[in-house]
Amino acid sequence: MSFVHLQVHSGYSLLNSAASVEELVKEADRLGYASLALTDDHVMYGAIQFYKACKARGINPIIGLTASVFTDDNALEAYPLVLLAKSNTGYQNLLKISSVLQSKSKGGLKPKWLNSYREGIIAMTPGEKGYIEMLLEGGLFEQAAQAALEFQSIFGKGAFYFSYQPFKGNKALSDQILRLSEETGIPVTATGDVHYIRKEDKAAYRCLKAIKAGEKLTDEPAGDLPDLDLKPLEEMQNIYREHPEALQASVEIAEQCRVDVSLGQTRLPSFPTPDGTSADAYLTDICMAGLRSRFGTPDERYLRRLQYELDVIKRMKFSDYFLIVWDFMKHAHEKGIVTGPGRGSAAGSLVAYVLYITDVDPIKHHLLFERFLNPERISMPDIDIDFPDTRRDEVIQYVQQKYGAMHVAQIITFGTLAAKAALRDVGRVFGVSPKEADQLAKLIPSRPGMTLEEARQQSPQLDKRLRESSLLQQVYTIARKIEGLPRHTSTHAAGVVLSEEPLTDVVPLQEGHEGIYLTQYAMDHLEDLGLLKMDFLGLRNLTLIESITSMIEKEENIKIDLSNISYQDDKTFSLLSKGDTTGIFQLESSGMRSVLKRLKPSGLEDIVAVNALYRPGPMENIPLFIDRKHGRVPVQYPHEDVRSILEDTYGVIVYQEQIMMIASRMAGFSLGEADLLRRAVSKKKKEILDKERSHFVEGCLKKEYSVDTANEVYDLIVKFAN
């Protein structure tokens, strides 16, 4: 007899499971299960991650959730019910059920709502905590039978089951469920409620529950808790040996559940153009007007570049996207909200410049459009926009009012039990004094991504403290088991998603703040679903600039136009050369100050370059860059033909754009191909880099460079990748 686990909680049932999604799927695969369900409490946080992990291992993902349901429309108490998606319709209904539970009605779902969203769903009672089970425990057999038949009438025959668990030491209840099944004709199915992976994880699970309840681990023996591990098939067969029909039912349910979540299709919202003009035509009109407003009578280069960019944008079907961004930027400017001049690859777009989305002329600064949108690689455009941190919410509110509350949401992030937090939390539960837990946590090196295991290897003091105390050793062992699990949710600092269709058709939502919903899926999974993500960044720096300019305008009665400041201002460069840069965006860290003092910048290029070099890897080129600038070391070029590309940076490769230009000039790459090379370089994947090397060398040979020159230049490019 085979079996499938249909009741499984992951760490996304916050502090109610010690099992990460990845580990659950990995273990199910190791145990030879062909299907697995995920049924977290009320939420679907892990659904996409689970779906992808199962698909990668050839397991059938059964997407579900445990919903609290009120006994009737006026009831005060709700009881859990396990819901599984049978089809795509069922999956979409779960999105809506979860959204309702996390926003409109946190206590539970009214039966009338359940009735609206029942299609494509299989339901099961949850075991001891269910409503029917509670009635049976109270000796109310007739009421239990009536309630069961009501559920069956909602979900339909063959789509409602009793969960039958004979291993709970509650034989009377198990017997009653079998009797109820016989009388109502509603089948039983075997389930093992999973809250951790292996038997030895029970202590970690108890510990999480105590953290959630804010209690200490009492001295009650752990034996009282049922085993909630992901049991192997043999063990389940043994438990259910007298009831093979229950095992068989779980397999039959699993076989009915086939959901196909469409990943990778784009769902861009459309912009409401005036008089039903097409988005393409409207975008062209406002770009031409913007070009005239920026340049008066523009020269041929600008017209050609604009035409080229518009062609690519139309071909990639992104006209609506640019109109949406243009529109809310226009709104911000009309409301006197200062916006950043543009950052990242979007500054390479002339369309963005003439639409006043950015304030950087890409032609004057040799910025490449292909780095932002590559016609040879379809991927979503990504424009990061900076607003003063005090006014960012105004812009989000505007977007929400324009496209509708169900079409705009902020993005969830999960605070995890990182190394220090895990130690402190577990220590508290075990009764370790806050002072001692704090001392222990301070021995963990403060570095992003630091794990407890690494910390122990790197800190001899931590290792010594743990070896001296069996209690602390126990705390450490359990902390390692729960490390990395999600602890709470919060709102992503910048991300906002927009969708053409109502968001609950694509993603479960939950309550956010100020009337704006929050997605239940994190950033990377929204991109998998093809939703448009935009970053609305709140910068304290812009708030500062905004208040300073308005103070000057009030006091001195002069209007300041920041876009008309001269880039050759000696006072500015002397200030920077002294490293006097507190409060100056991206130039205020102590490391950056010391570089500025040595560099003594004398032009905008120097500031831009040092900002690009100041990151792990390229940093080792800073001394060379400074020596060449000040003439202490002669400037050399890998080849005379790239002199004009590297002249501004004294022969040092500083920017990803320079890689693209070199590949275009020496190896005859199109800029689209050059962008693929740039991406390979930034991802540092060896096999892709090797493949690109032969492509690069071949291209150079065609243009009559020697093999040695070609390899030498490519080596420089790869070195830059570090």
N, C-alpha and C positions, 0 to 999 in steps of 0.2 A: 504493500500500500504506500502510495506517495503522500505528500503533504506540502502545503504552502503557508508561510507565516503571513497572516492577514491583518494582524494588529501590532503595529510596530511604531514606537515613539523614538524620535531622534533627539539630539541635543537642541533642535529648534522648538521642542516643547520646553521652553526655557526653564532650566533647573529641575526638569522632571524626567530627564533621561541622561545617561552617561555615554550614549553612543553617538559618535559622529556619523553623518550620512555616508562618507567615503568608507569608513571602517565597516559599517553595516553591510554595504554592498559587497565589499571585499570578502567579508566572512561568509555571507550567503553564498558567494561564488565558491569559496573554498569548501563549503559544506555540500556543494553540488545542487543547490536549489535553482530551479529554472525560472521561478517568479518570486517577487518579493513586494510587499506593500509598505507604504509609509502613511501613518495615520496620526499625525501630530495633533495636539489639542488646539482646536479652533483655527490654527494657522497653516499656511502652505509655504512658509519661508523656504523650506528645503526642496520643494517639488521639482524645480528645473535641474538643480544640482543632482538630485536623486535620479531623475529621468536620464540625464546624460551619463551618470556613473553606471546605471544599469545597462543602458544601450552599449556602452563601451565594453562591458563584460558579457554581452549576449544574454542578459537576464531580462525577462518581461517586467517592466516597471508598472506596479499597480498604484495609481495615485489616489490617495484618500485623505480623510481627516476625521478627527473625533469631534463631533459637534454637540453642544449642549442644547437639548430640545425641551421646551416647556410642555407640561402634560396637557394643557389646553390653552386657548388664547388669552385667558385671564389668570392663568396660574402664576404663583410667585416662585415656584421652584422648577429648576430645569435639570434634566438628567442626561448623561452622555449617551451618544449613539454613534457607532462607527459607520462612516459612509465611504464607499469605494466607487470610483468612476469606471463605468463599464465601457463608455465610448467617449468620443470628443464632446458630444453634447453633455454627457455626465461631468466631464472635466470642466466645461464652461459653467455648469451649474454649481460645481464645488467652488469655483472662483467667486461666484456671487454669494454663496452661503458663507464662505470665509469672510468676504468683504462686509456682509451684514453683521456677522458676529464680532468683527473687529472695529466696526464703526457705529452702526445704528443701534445695535442691541447687544451690549456686551454680556448681559446675563444669559442669553440663549435665544434660540430660534422659536418663533411661534409656529404652531402646526400649519397655519394657513400659508406661511412663507415656505415651509418645508414642502407643502403641497405644490407651490408654484415652481419649485426647483428640483422636483423629484426625478425628472426624466433622465434616463441613462445612468441611474445610480442603484447600487446594491447596498442595503443596510443590514447591519448586524447589531445585536445587543452587545454591550461592552464587557459582560462578565459581572462580577458582584456589585459594581456600583450603578448598574442600570436600573431604570424605573420598573421594568417587569420583574427583575430579580428582587427588587426591594419589596414589591407587592407579595411575591412568593414567600420571602423571608417573614413577612408580616402575617402569613397565613391567609392572604386574600387571593385565593386561587382563581375564583371567577373573574375578579377585576383584572387579574394578570392576563387571563385568556382574552378578555374583551380588549384590553390595551394592545395585545399582540395582533389581534385581528384588525384593529384600527391601523396599526403600522403596515400590515400587509395590504390593506386597502389603499394606503397612500402609495407604496412602492410597487405594488402589483405582485401577483403570484410568482414565486420563484426569484423574487428580488428582496426578500426579507428572511433573515435567518436568526436562530438563537445561537449565541456563542456558548459552547458547552465545554466546561473546564473541570474535569473530574479530579484534578490534582491539588485542589486548594484546601483539602482537609475539611471541606464543608459538604459532606456527602448528601445531607438532606436536600440542600439546594440543587445539587447535581441531579438527584432523583426527580425532584419536582420539575426541572426543566425537561427531562425526558418525558415525563407524564404530560406536560403541557404540549410538547411537540406532538405527542401521539393524539391528543384530543383535538388540537387545532389543525393538524396536518402541516404545520410550519416546520421545515427541516432544521436540524441542528448542524453546526459546523465546528470543527476543532479549531481553537485559536490558542496561541500562547502569548499573553500580553508581554511584549518585549520593551524593556527600558534600559537594558545594557547588553553588552555583547557576550562576555564570558562569565561563568559563575563567580570567578574571583573579583569581578567588578561590582559585586553587590555593595561592598563597603563604600565605594566611590558614589554609588547611586544614593545610598542613605545619607551620605555627606552632602550631596547636592540638595536633597530635600530639606536637610537641616539649614543649609545656607539660605534656601528660599524662605523658610519659615522664620529665619533669624533666631534659631534655637541652637543649643549645644547638643551634641550627640548624647542622648541619655544612655543609661547603662542597660536598657532593655536588650536582650540578646537578638542578634540579627536573624536568628533562626525563625522568628515569628513572621518575617516577611516572606511572601511566596517568592519562588525563583522566577525572575523576569528576564532571563537571558535568552539569546537567540539559539534555541536548542537544535542539536543535530537531528536529522530524520529518524535515526534508530531510537533516540530517546522519545520522540513524539509517538513513534509506532508502539513503543512499549507502554506509554501512558494510556494510549487509546486502543490497546489490543482488544478490549471487549467491544469497542465501537468503531470498527473500520469505516462504517458509513459516514462518520463525522470527518474522518481524514479525507475520504473521497470527496465530500462536499467542498472542502477547502480547495481541492484541485479543480473541481468544476467551476467554482466561483472565479478562480484565477484565470481559467481558460476563457471565461466570458469577458474579462477585463482587457480591452485592447485600446489604449489611447495613443494617438499620434500627435504630439505637440509639434506644430510647424516651427522649426527654428530657421533663422536666416532670411525670412522674407521681410521686406521693409514695409512699414506702415506709416508713411509720412502724412501728416495732416495737410489739407489744402488751404490755401490762403484765400479769404473772401475778396476777390478783385472787384473793382467798380465796373458796372455795366456788363458783367459777364465776360470781360476780356479774358483771353487765355493767360495763364500765369507767365508763360514764356514771353508773350508780347508785352505784357505789363512790366515785366522785369527789364526787358530791353529799353522800354520808354524811360523808366526812371533812372536806369544806368546812364543813358545818353544825356539826360538832364543833369545828372550828378557829375558827369565828366565835364560838361560845360561850366558847371558851378565851381568845380575844382580848378580848371585850367583855362577858362575862357575859350580860346580856339586851340584845341589840343593838337599836338603834332602826330604824324603818321604812326609812330611807334606805339603811342597810347591807343589809338583807334584799332590798330591791328591786334594788340594784346587783349583789348576789351572784347573784340569780336571773337577771338580764339577762346577766351574764358567762357563767354556766354554760350558758344557752341558746345563746349564740354559740359557745362552745367545743364543745358537743355537735354543733351544726349543722355546724361546720367539721371535725368528727371529730378533735379534738385532746385528748380525755379521757386517752388513753393517755400522751400526751406529758407532761401535767401530773402524772400519777401517777408516771411514771419519775423526773421531777425531784424531786417530793415525797419519793420513796423514798430517793434517794441523799443528799438534804439531811438527812433524818431520820437516816440512818446516820451522816453527818458529825457531827450534833449529839450523837448517842448516844456517839460516840467522842471527844467533847470537842474537835472541830475547829471553830475559830472560822470563821464564814462572813461574807462582806461583807453589808451591809444591802440590797444590790440596786443595780443601776445601769441606765441606759438605759431603754427604753420599758417593760420588764417591771414597773417600779415603779408603773405605772399600773393594775396589775391587783389587784383585791381578792382574787380567787382565790389569786394568788401570796402575798398577805399572810396570809390565813387558813391557808394550807398551810405557813406559816413558811419559804417559799422566799425572800421578801423581808421586810424589817423596816420598810417605809414604808407608812403608812396613806394610800392614794391619795385618799380622800375629804377627809381633813383637809388634804392638801396640793394639792387641786384637780388631780390627775393624771388623764389620760383613758385609759380602757381602749382606745379606738379607735386610739390611736397605737401600741398594742402589737399588737392583733389587729383588723383591720378586716373586718367581715362583708361589705363590698362588694368586697373585693380578697383573693382567696385567696393567702396567702403563708405560709411556714413561720413559726411563732413563734420568737423568738430570745431566749433568756435567757442573759445572761452571768453566770457565777457566780464569785465570788472566794473562793479558799482561801489559807491561808498557803502560801508557796512550798515550805516543807519538807514539807507534808502533802498537796499536791494529788495526788501519785501514788497515795496510799492510796485516794482516792475513785475514781480511774480503775480501780484494781485491783478495787475492790468492784463497779463497774459491769460490768467484764469477767467477773468470776466469776458475776454474776447472769444475764447474757444470753448468755455464751459467747464464747470466743476468736474465733470466726469471725463474730461479730456486732458487735464493738466494735473500732474502730481509731483510731489517731491519724492526723493529716493531714500529708501531705508538703508541704514548701515547697522552692523551688529558689533556691539562692544563684546570682546571675547574675554574669557578668563586667561589673561596673559600670565606669564610666569609669576610675577610678583603678586598679582591679584589672587591667583590660585593658591599660592602659599599662605597669604594673609587670611583668605576666606576659610581654607581648611584648618589653619591654625586656630582661628576663632572657634570653629565648631568643635575642635578637640580640646578646647579649654586652655590653649596656650595664651599667656598674657599678651595683650596688644603690644606691649613694649618689646617682648621677646620676638613676637612674630615680625614686628617692624625691623628689629635688628637683623633678623634672618633675611627678610626681603631686601634689605639694603646691601646684602652681600652679593646680590644678583647684579651683574654688570648691566648698566642702562643702555641697551642698544635695541633698535627696532628688530623684532623677530627673534629676540633671545629666548631660547627654550631652557627649561629647568635642567635638562640633561647637559646642555652646553655649559650652563652656568656652573654646574658642579665640576665639570672638567676644567673650567677656566679659573675657578676661585677655590684655592686650597683651603681658605678659611671656612667657606661654606661646607666643603667636604668634611672638614674636621668637626665642625659643629654638629653635622648630621650623624657622624660616626659616634659622637660622644653621647647621644641621647636617642633611646629607642623610640620615644614619643615623637621627636622631630623627624626621625627616619620614617616613621609611619605617615606623618603629615606629608613628607616629601613624596612618598610612594603614591599616596592618593592624589596629591596635587598634580602629579605627572599624568594620572589617568584622566583628570578632568581638564587639563590644560588645553586651551584652544577651543573649548566649547563656547557657544554664544551665551552671554550672561544677560544682556539687555539690548533693547533696540534704541537707535537714535536716528536723527535726520542727517543725511549726507550734507556736508557743508555747502555744496554748490549745485548738485545735480537736480535737474528738473526734466521730466519727460512729457512729451506731447504726443497725442495719438489721434488718428482720423476717426476711428470707431470708439465707442465708450470704453474706457480703460478696463472695466470689469469683464469685457469680452476677452481680454488678453492677459490680465494680471490681477491677482487679488489685491485689494486696497485695505488700508486701515486709517483710523483717525489720525490726522496730523495736527498742526497748529494753525490758528487763524483761518479755519475753514478750508484749508488746502489738504487734500488727501496725501497719504504716504503709500508708496508701493510696498507690497510685501516681498518682492524680489529685489535683491541687491543689484547694484550697477551692472556687473558683467552679464548677469542673466537677462537683464532688460535688453542688452545689446543682442544677445542670442535670439530674442523674440522680435528683433527688428524695430524696436521702439526708438523714436528719436530722442536722444539725450542732449541737453544743453547745460553748460556750466554757467551759472549766474554766481560769480564770486563776489563776496562782500569784502572789500579791502579797507582796513582802517586807514591806510595811507591816503586813499582817495578822499575819505572823510576829512582828513587833515587838510589836504590841498583845497578841498571845497570850502572849509571854514576860513582858511588863511586868505584865499582870494576874496571871499565875501567881506572879511574884515577890512582888507585893503581898499576894496571898492567903497565901503562905508566911510572909512576914515579919510582916505586921500581923494575920494571922488573921481577915481579913474577906473576905466573898464579894462580888465586884463584878458587878453586872448592867448590862451596857453599854446594854441597851435602856431602862433607867429613868433615864438621865441627864437633868438639866434642860437645856433649850435656852436658859435665861436665865442663863448663868453669866458674871458680870462678868470674872472672871480670864481666862477663855478669850478674851473679846472684846478685853481689853486686850493680851493676848499677840499676837493676830492683828493688832491695829492698829499694833503696833510692827514688824510684818513679821518677827517672830521665828518663822519657820515651817520651819526645816530638818526634813526627815523627815516633814512633814505632807502626806499624799496630795494631789496636784494643786494644792497651794498653795506649792510650794517654789521655783519658778523665780524668777530675779531680777526679771523683768517683773511677775510676779504679786505679789511682795513690795511693789514700789513702788506698785502699785494698792491693795493692802490698807492701806498707810500713808496714802494719800490718802483712801481711802474711810472708814476707821475704822468697820468693821462693828459693828452694835449688835443684830443679830438673825440667826437662821439664814437668813432670806430673803436678806440681803445677801450671805452667803457663797455661797449657791446661785446668785444672780444673777451675781456676779462670775465664778464658774466658767463660767457659760454664755456670758458676754460675752467672756471672754478667748480668742477665736479670731479668725483673720483675717476681716475684714469687720465682724462685730458690735463689734470692738474700738473702732472710731471712735465708738461711742456711750458708751464708758466715762466720758469727761470730763463729758458731759451728765448721765449717771446720777449721778455724784458731786456735781455742782453742784446738781442738784435735791434729792438726799438732804439736803444740808447747807443747803438753803433759799437758795442764792445765786442760783438761777434759778427762776422760778415753774413749777410742774408744770402741763403742758397735756395735754389729751386730744384725739385726733383727732375724737372725738364724745362727748358726755356719756354716751351709752348704753354705752360700753365702759369707763367709769370703773372699775367694780368689777373688770373683768378686768385692768386695767393699774395699779390702785392700788398694789399691793405693789411694783411696779417703777417707780414715779414717772412713769408715762405712757410709758415706753420699752418697745417690744416686745423681750423678751429670750428668750422661750421659744417653741418650735414649738407647744406647747399653746395659747399665747395666740392664735396665728393661727387655730387650729381653733375656739376659742371665739368669736372675733370673726366668723368666717365663719358660725358657727351662729347667733349672735345677730342680726347685721345683715343677712345674706343668706339666712337661713332654711335653710342647708345642714344636712343630717343630719351627725352626727359622722363617719360613714363617708365622705361626700363631702368633708367638711372635711379628713379625713386624706389624701385624694387630692390636694387643693390643697396641703397641707403637703409632700407628696412632690414635687409639681411644683416648688414653691418650692426645695426642697433640691437638686433636680436641675438647676435653672436652665435648662431647655430653653425657648427663646424661644417656639416655636410653641405649646407646651402652656400657658405662662404667659399668652399672648394669648387662647387659647381659654377658659382659666379666668377671665380678666378679664371677658369678656362674660357668662359664667355668674354671676360674682359681682355685677356691676352689675345684671343682670336681677333677681337675687334681692333686691338692696337696693331696687330700684324697687318691687317687689311689696310691700315692707314700708314703702313711702312715704318712703324717704330720697331726697335729690336726687342727680342724676347726678354732680354735682361732689363731693359728700361720698363717694359710692361710689368714684369714681376716686381721690380723695385717700387714702382708707383703703387701697385696693388698692396704691397707690404705696408706702405705708409698708411693706406686707407684702413687696413685691418688693425694696424697699431692704434689708429684713432679710435677704433671700436672699443678698446679697453676702457 
